[in-house]
Amino acid sequence: MGVARRVEELGFTPLAMFVKHFHFNHVAGLRGFTRRFRDARVYAPRREKLDLLDPNTALGVLLVRGVQTLELRGGEVVELGPFKVLAVRAGGHTRHHTCYLVNDAVLVTGDLAAVRGGEIITRSREVGEMLKRRLAAILPGHGEWLIRQPLSLKA
């Protein structure tokens, strides 16, 4: 099931989409998402689209051709209603891979971490530093999520 369809089923109207990296398996539905949710902004790692030597990124960039993105260098905070999203540059999986820390409580790692049996596995120094915080949840790009506290989408 595509992200856009799942978001609609849940009754949400997204304000934004945050791209962690441009591998095709992470951005294949981005064009459809932006068509369905025209007011949602797309944030992405600065310079990630230029790393065309990686075939997974090159294919991903072709899939999202024409999609307008707001590029983040890392360290910026994007405020969206009750949410504050910090872009954390954490290369490793790709050179410009970016994680996102939401409201100092939820870490979206993309492919830089995995959760197996309640344990967090990462080789990223930046993600390791972020894991020292008291996080309510860690959300990798694939596999299990680790939810330590109930989450609310309300302010």
Steps between C-alpha positions, in 0.01 A plus 500: 500500500631843413574764759248747353217248514587395856513865612153557354363186668622631835322831433815715505581797283880510492682829529827360369701199391858462624731304270793333675681399183409448135530124460220394270332276758449806723380753240311293243162636619609860552364634172157349571513633856563856378220472245254384764613743771584813303548722807750267668860612473778251430821539701813313395872484575700766319717360221356148533350520151845573357652168612426325171793258527282290730263309265226479766509879541517559122185293449327677790585841356348397165181389678454838670596720206288814513419475872592825676708446812618735772856400576630469856871509588459353848450695819192685373172481686179492297190608695171353384207574728574328832803318356864604503711285270879516532697381196802296615764436234620142544675371190590135478227322312530776241737797516228750588254279689298705748308388808222703658436564868137597564418704812820372669318169547474297179802410288436405137821327392432374151749224417758597764350288777301183547299367793518128569340350808482841669870569440618788282778420256696779329850570374434872468681721749233770458214260565690358798523852645127557445420171675651638822191723527183388676308421183137390495547315170759395244362450149736328254430496127441122498385244754380548856452831674594546863226685691600573861216736590151559360511751214247771425459700182342786693683800641 
